[in-house]
Amino acid sequence: DSSCLSTTELSGSPFSGSSIPGAVTSYTGVMKVTFTSDGSGTADGFAASYVSSISNCPLSGGVLTSMSGSITDGSGSYSNLLYCYWIIAPSGATSVTLSFSSFSTELFNDKVRVYSCPDSSCLSTTELSGSPFSGSSIPGAVTSYTGVMKVTFTSDGSGTADGFAASYVPLISNCPLTGSVLTSMSG
């Protein structure tokens, strides 16, 4: 939230010295910048600018718990400077598979990323094999074997395309002891 009572340091931070750092992106909609001096010397300081983006993707920012569903960037061409995310966490799922039905983004610059998460908070993520996706080839199906998946879509400030549409289905295991290691000779 905007109070920034709980923060996570972004990759590459902190910055010091005379080298100009690259761009830093926060995907939460909030960024806290703190400047600290130890009092041992002075320098010219810094100047920074920011650009914000607004998500207009349907259902973006929510946790999808339906037994099947779809995600998309919306109808028509998507906007520049877009950030959208979906967390897919059907109750009881042991895996979730995402299949794309259409795909067209600005090659190399506008990307769909797919992650596996240990739980629906998705505070810890592992990017799945093949991700990120960009360009005009429809990616193959992607599966998270944790039962939770996070999908992000980002666009830069120049050039757009038609975007993407995808659907997901979970695997629900009703088998007793699924995922357990059986070590006895009988049971």
C-alpha positions as CSV (number, residue, x, y, z in Angstrom):
1,D,0.0,0.0,0.0
2,S,1.0,3.6,-0.3
3,S,2.2,3.8,3.4
4,C,5.2,1.7,2.5
5,L,5.3,0.3,6.0
6,S,6.5,-3.0,4.4
7,T,9.1,-2.6,1.7
8,T,11.3,-4.8,-0.5
9,E,14.5,-3.5,-1.9
10,L,14.5,-3.6,-5.7
11,S,17.2,-5.3,-7.8
12,G,20.3,-3.2,-8.2
13,S,19.6,-1.0,-5.2
14,P,21.1,0.8,-3.3
15,F,22.9,3.2,-5.6
16,S,26.0,5.3,-4.7
17,G,28.9,6.9,-6.4
18,S,29.1,8.7,-9.8
19,S,27.7,6.1,-12.2
20,I,24.2,6.7,-13.4
21,P,22.1,3.5,-12.6
22,G,19.7,2.0,-15.0
23,A,15.9,2.2,-14.7
24,V,14.3,0.6,-11.7
25,T,10.7,-0.8,-11.9
26,S,8.3,-1.4,-9.1
27,Y,5.4,-3.7,-10.2
28,T,3.2,-2.9,-7.1
29,G,2.1,0.6,-8.2
30,V,4.1,2.2,-5.4
31,M,7.8,3.0,-5.0
32,K,9.6,4.5,-2.1
33,V,12.9,6.4,-2.8
34,T,15.1,7.2,0.2
35,F,18.3,9.3,0.1
36,T,20.7,9.0,3.0
37,S,24.0,10.8,3.6
38,D,26.5,9.8,6.3
39,G,27.8,13.3,6.7
40,S,31.4,12.5,5.8
41,G,31.4,14.4,2.5
42,T,29.3,16.1,-0.1
43,A,28.5,15.7,-3.8
44,D,26.1,17.0,-6.4
45,G,23.3,14.6,-5.4
46,F,20.9,13.1,-7.8
47,A,17.9,13.8,-10.0
48,A,15.4,11.2,-11.1
49,S,12.2,11.0,-13.1
50,Y,9.4,8.5,-13.1
51,V,6.8,7.2,-15.4
52,S,3.7,5.3,-14.2
53,S,1.5,2.9,-16.0
54,I,-2.1,2.0,-15.5
55,S,-3.5,-1.5,-15.9
56,N,-6.5,-1.8,-18.1
57,C,-6.3,-5.5,-18.5
58,P,-9.5,-7.4,-17.5
59,L,-9.2,-9.1,-14.1
60,S,-5.7,-7.9,-13.6
61,G,-4.5,-7.7,-10.0
62,G,-6.8,-10.4,-8.7
63,V,-6.5,-14.0,-7.7
64,L,-8.4,-16.3,-10.0
65,T,-9.8,-19.3,-8.2
66,S,-12.2,-20.7,-10.8
67,M,-11.7,-24.3,-12.0
68,S,-11.0,-22.9,-15.5
69,G,-10.8,-19.4,-17.0
70,S,-9.1,-17.1,-19.3
71,I,-6.9,-14.0,-19.2
72,T,-6.3,-11.4,-21.8
73,D,-4.8,-7.9,-22.2
74,G,-8.2,-6.7,-23.5
75,S,-9.7,-6.1,-26.9
76,G,-7.9,-4.4,-29.7
77,S,-4.3,-3.2,-29.4
78,Y,-2.9,-2.8,-25.9
79,S,-1.5,0.4,-24.5
80,N,2.1,1.5,-24.0
81,L,3.6,1.4,-20.5
82,L,1.2,-1.3,-19.4
83,Y,1.7,-3.7,-16.4
84,C,-0.9,-6.4,-15.7
85,Y,-0.7,-9.5,-13.6
86,W,-2.9,-12.4,-12.7
87,I,-2.5,-15.0,-10.0
88,I,-4.1,-18.2,-10.9
89,A,-4.8,-20.4,-7.8
90,P,-7.7,-22.8,-8.1
91,S,-8.6,-24.4,-4.8
92,G,-7.1,-27.9,-4.5
93,A,-5.0,-27.7,-7.7
94,T,-1.8,-29.7,-7.9
95,S,-0.9,-28.1,-11.2
96,V,-2.1,-25.3,-13.5
97,T,-1.6,-25.3,-17.3
98,L,-1.9,-22.1,-19.3
99,S,-2.6,-22.4,-23.1
100,F,-2.4,-19.4,-25.4
101,S,-5.0,-19.1,-28.2
102,S,-3.6,-15.8,-29.7
103,F,-0.4,-14.0,-29.2
104,S,1.1,-10.8,-30.8
105,T,3.4,-8.4,-28.8
106,E,6.2,-6.1,-29.8
107,L,9.1,-8.5,-30.2
108,F,11.7,-8.3,-27.3
109,N,10.1,-5.2,-25.7
110,D,6.6,-6.3,-24.6
111,K,6.6,-9.5,-22.7
112,V,4.3,-12.1,-21.1
113,R,6.1,-13.8,-18.2
114,V,4.8,-17.0,-16.4
115,Y,5.9,-18.0,-12.9
116,S,5.3,-20.8,-10.5
117,C,4.4,-19.8,-7.0
118,P,4.4,-21.8,-3.7
119,D,1.1,-20.1,-2.6
120,S,-1.4,-17.5,-3.8
121,S,0.6,-14.6,-2.3
122,C,3.2,-15.2,-5.0
123,L,5.8,-13.4,-2.9
124,S,8.3,-16.0,-4.1
125,T,8.3,-16.9,-7.8
126,T,10.2,-19.1,-10.2
127,E,10.0,-18.2,-13.9
128,L,8.9,-21.2,-15.9
129,S,10.8,-22.7,-18.8
130,G,10.3,-20.8,-22.1
131,S,9.2,-17.6,-20.4
132,P,9.3,-14.7,-21.2
133,F,7.3,-14.7,-24.4
134,S,7.2,-11.9,-27.0
135,G,6.6,-11.6,-30.8
136,S,4.0,-13.2,-32.9
137,S,4.5,-17.0,-32.4
138,I,1.9,-18.6,-30.2
139,P,3.8,-20.1,-27.2
140,G,3.2,-23.7,-26.2
141,A,1.3,-24.6,-23.1
142,V,3.1,-23.8,-19.8
143,T,2.5,-25.7,-16.5
144,S,3.1,-24.8,-12.9
145,Y,3.4,-27.9,-10.8
146,T,2.7,-26.1,-7.5
147,G,-1.0,-25.5,-8.3
148,V,-0.4,-21.7,-8.4
149,M,0.7,-19.6,-11.3
150,K,1.5,-15.9,-11.8
151,V,1.3,-14.3,-15.2
152,T,2.6,-10.8,-15.9
153,F,2.3,-8.6,-19.1
154,T,4.5,-5.5,-19.5
155,S,4.8,-3.1,-22.5
156,D,7.4,-0.5,-23.0
157,G,6.8,3.1,-24.1
158,S,6.9,2.5,-27.9
159,G,5.0,0.3,-30.2
160,T,2.1,-2.0,-29.5
161,A,0.3,-5.0,-31.1
162,D,-2.9,-7.0,-30.7
163,G,-1.8,-8.7,-27.4
164,F,-2.7,-12.1,-26.2
165,A,-5.4,-14.4,-24.9
166,A,-4.9,-17.5,-22.9
167,S,-6.9,-20.0,-20.9
168,Y,-6.0,-22.1,-17.9
169,V,-7.1,-25.4,-16.4
170,P,-6.0,-27.0,-13.1
171,L,-5.3,-30.6,-12.3
172,I,-7.0,-31.6,-9.1
173,S,-5.7,-34.7,-7.5
174,N,-8.1,-36.8,-5.4
175,C,-5.6,-39.5,-4.9
176,P,-4.6,-40.2,-1.3
177,L,-0.9,-39.7,-0.6
178,T,-0.3,-37.8,-3.8
179,G,3.2,-36.2,-3.6
180,S,4.3,-38.4,-0.8
181,V,7.4,-40.5,-0.8
182,L,6.5,-44.1,0.0
183,T,9.4,-45.9,1.7
184,S,7.9,-49.2,3.1
185,M,7.9,-52.4,1.2
186,S,4.1,-52.7,1.4
187,G,1.3,-50.5,2.4
